[in-house]
């Protein structure tokens, strides 16, 4: 009798677990298929229960107002929860939100939190958006936002972003080499990075791509034949 009762309870728990898994799969499928309004309730249930993956997806919905009213504060809380659980995909969007908060407050501690989050995203690698994270850090150093302006620090982070294949970093590093800001002036390296940027900037950034092409062509007119060949070889090495 006791054994039979235990087995009944066990089967009931297994059935409920399977039902929860089915609900989770349906919520994630709705999110993946763009049925955001149908995904919200299911994701919220699992996010509130500590499901980091659900928190990450729900955070994006609140951040962008997809299927739910836009709520940056709720989005930040959810991104923080996902990041604390170790989901590296949450690092970069959380860093963006922390930067926005720092711009609103102007507080040194908020800028420090934003820089720390970008550095965490960079350290986590490509899946966490390392290239963009490095570029945002470079931009902060270049503009002196929340930190003393420094061409040296900006160039160092643009180089990291460029090597992590971020097109914006490649463009800006190339321009720094043209001007000799934060790096020694080097027209061969400038041409190479601008060439790579021209090849990698997406169609949605046509104006920036045009800037890369025009700047590269202007540099090319200042190079000798041998320097042009070296610049193309280097671009191929960098792009490959």
C-alpha positions in Angstrom: 0.0 0.0 0.0 2.7 2.4 1.0 4.8 1.6 -2.1 1.8 2.0 -4.3 1.1 5.4 -2.8 4.7 6.5 -3.3 4.6 5.4 -6.9 1.4 7.4 -7.5 3.0 10.5 -6.0 6.1 9.9 -8.1 4.2 9.6 -11.3 2.2 12.7 -10.4 5.4 14.7 -9.9 6.8 13.4 -13.2 3.6 14.3 -15.0 3.7 17.9 -13.6 7.4 18.2 -14.4 6.6 17.2 -18.0 3.8 19.6 -18.2 6.0 22.5 -17.0 8.6 21.5 -19.5 6.0 21.6 -22.3 4.8 25.1 -21.1 8.4 26.3 -21.1 9.0 25.0 -24.6 5.9 26.7 -25.9 6.9 30.0 -24.3 10.4 29.8 -25.8 9.0 28.8 -29.2 6.6 31.8 -29.2 9.6 34.0 -28.4 11.8 32.5 -31.2 9.0 32.8 -33.7 8.3 36.5 -32.9 4.9 35.8 -31.2 6.0 38.0 -28.3 2.6 38.8 -26.8 2.1 35.0 -26.4 5.6 34.5 -25.0 5.4 37.1 -22.2 3.2 35.2 -19.7 5.1 31.9 -20.0 8.5 33.5 -19.8 7.4 35.6 -16.8 6.3 32.4 -14.9 9.7 30.8 -15.4 11.7 34.0 -14.9 10.0 34.5 -11.5 11.0 30.9 -10.7 14.6 31.7 -11.3 15.0 30.4 -14.9 17.9 32.5 -16.2 17.2 31.8 -19.9 13.6 32.9 -19.5 14.9 36.0 -17.7 17.2 36.8 -20.6 14.4 36.6 -23.2 11.9 38.5 -21.1 14.4 41.2 -20.4 14.7 41.9 -24.2 10.9 42.1 -24.5 10.7 44.7 -21.7 13.8 46.5 -23.1 12.3 46.9 -26.6 8.6 46.9 -25.8 7.9 43.7 -27.7 4.5 42.2 -26.7 4.6 44.2 -23.5 4.9 47.9 -22.5 8.5 49.0 -22.5 9.9 48.9 -19.0 13.7 49.6 -18.8 13.8 49.1 -15.1 12.2 45.7 -15.3 14.5 44.8 -18.2 17.6 45.8 -16.2 16.5 43.7 -13.3 16.0 40.7 -15.5 19.3 41.2 -17.3 21.1 41.4 -14.0 19.4 38.2 -12.9 20.5 36.4 -16.1 24.1 37.8 -15.8 24.4 36.8 -12.2 23.4 33.3 -13.2 26.3 33.3 -15.7 24.5 33.8 -19.0 27.1 35.7 -20.9 24.6 36.8 -23.5 23.2 39.1 -20.8 26.5 40.9 -20.2 26.4 43.3 -23.2 22.8 44.4 -23.1 23.2 44.9 -19.3 26.3 47.0 -20.0 24.3 49.2 -22.4 21.6 49.8 -19.8 24.2 50.6 -17.2 25.8 53.1 -19.6 22.4 54.7 -20.2 21.9 55.0 -16.5 25.3 56.6 -16.0 24.6 59.1 -18.7 21.4 60.1 -16.9 22.9 60.3 -13.4 26.5 61.4 -14.2 27.6 59.5 -11.1 31.1 58.1 -11.0 29.9 54.8 -9.5 27.4 54.4 -12.3 30.1 54.9 -15.0 32.4 52.5 -13.1 29.6 49.9 -13.2 29.1 50.4 -16.9 32.8 50.0 -17.7 33.0 46.9 -15.5 30.1 45.4 -17.3 31.6 46.1 -20.7 34.9 44.6 -19.6 33.0 41.5 -18.4 31.4 41.2 -21.8 34.7 41.6 -23.5 36.4 39.0 -21.3 33.5 36.5 -22.0 34.4 36.4 -25.7 32.5 36.5 -29.0 29.2 35.0 -27.7 28.9 37.9 -25.3 29.6 40.5 -28.0 33.3 41.1 -27.1 33.9 43.3 -30.2 31.1 45.7 -29.5 32.0 45.8 -25.8 35.6 46.8 -26.6 34.4 49.4 -29.0 32.1 50.9 -26.5 34.9 51.1 -23.9 37.1 52.8 -26.6 34.3 55.3 -27.3 34.1 56.2 -23.6 37.9 56.8 -23.4 37.9 58.7 -26.7 35.1 61.1 -25.5 36.1 61.2 -21.8 32.7 59.9 -20.8 32.9 58.9 -17.1 36.7 58.7 -17.4 39.5 61.0 -18.4 39.8 61.3 -22.2 42.7 59.3 -23.5 43.7 58.6 -27.1 46.1 55.9 -25.9 43.4 54.0 -24.0 40.9 54.5 -26.8 43.3 53.2 -29.4 44.1 50.1 -27.2 40.4 49.3 -26.9 39.7 50.0 -30.6 42.5 47.6 -31.5 40.9 44.9 -29.3 37.5 45.5 -30.8 39.0 45.5 -34.4 40.8 42.2 -33.7 37.4 40.8 -32.4 36.0 41.7 -35.8 33.8 44.7 -34.8 33.5 46.8 -38.0 33.1 50.1 -36.1 36.3 49.5 -34.2 38.1 48.6 -37.5 37.0 51.9 -39.0 38.0 54.0 -36.0 41.3 52.3 -35.6 42.1 52.9 -39.2 41.3 56.6 -38.8 43.5 56.8 -35.7 46.4 55.4 -37.7 45.8 58.0 -40.4 46.0 60.8 -37.8 48.6 59.3 -35.5 46.3 59.7 -32.5 46.9 57.2 -29.7 49.2 55.2 -32.1 52.1 56.1 -34.2 51.0 57.3 -37.6 51.1 54.4 -40.0 49.4 54.8 -43.4 50.0 51.1 -44.3 48.1 49.9 -41.3 45.5 52.7 -41.7 44.8 51.5 -45.3 44.6 47.9 -44.1 42.1 48.5 -41.4 40.0 50.8 -43.5 40.0 48.2 -46.2 38.8 45.6 -43.7 36.1 48.0 -42.4 34.9 48.7 -45.9 34.5 45.0 -46.4 32.8 44.2 -43.1 30.5 47.2 -42.4 26.9 46.0 -43.2 24.6 47.5 -45.8 22.6 49.1 -43.0 25.6 51.3 -42.3 26.1 52.5 -45.8 27.3 56.0 -44.8 30.0 54.6 -42.5 31.0 52.1 -45.2 31.3 55.0 -47.6 33.5 56.8 -45.0 35.8 53.8 -44.8 36.1 53.6 -48.6 36.7 57.3 -49.2 39.3 57.4 -46.3 41.0 54.3 -47.6 41.2 55.7 -51.1 42.6 59.0 -49.8 45.3 57.1 -47.9 46.1 54.9 -50.9 47.0 58.0 -52.9 49.7 58.7 -50.4 51.3 55.2 -50.6 54.1 53.9 -52.8 53.4 50.9 -54.9 55.3 48.7 -52.5 53.3 50.1 -49.5 50.0 49.5 -51.3 51.0 45.9 -51.8 51.9 45.5 -48.2 48.7 47.2 -47.1 46.6 44.7 -49.1 48.6 41.8 -47.8 48.1 43.0 -44.3 44.3 43.5 -44.9 44.1 40.0 -46.2 45.9 38.7 -43.1 43.6 40.7 -40.8 40.4 39.8 -42.7 41.3 36.2 -43.0 
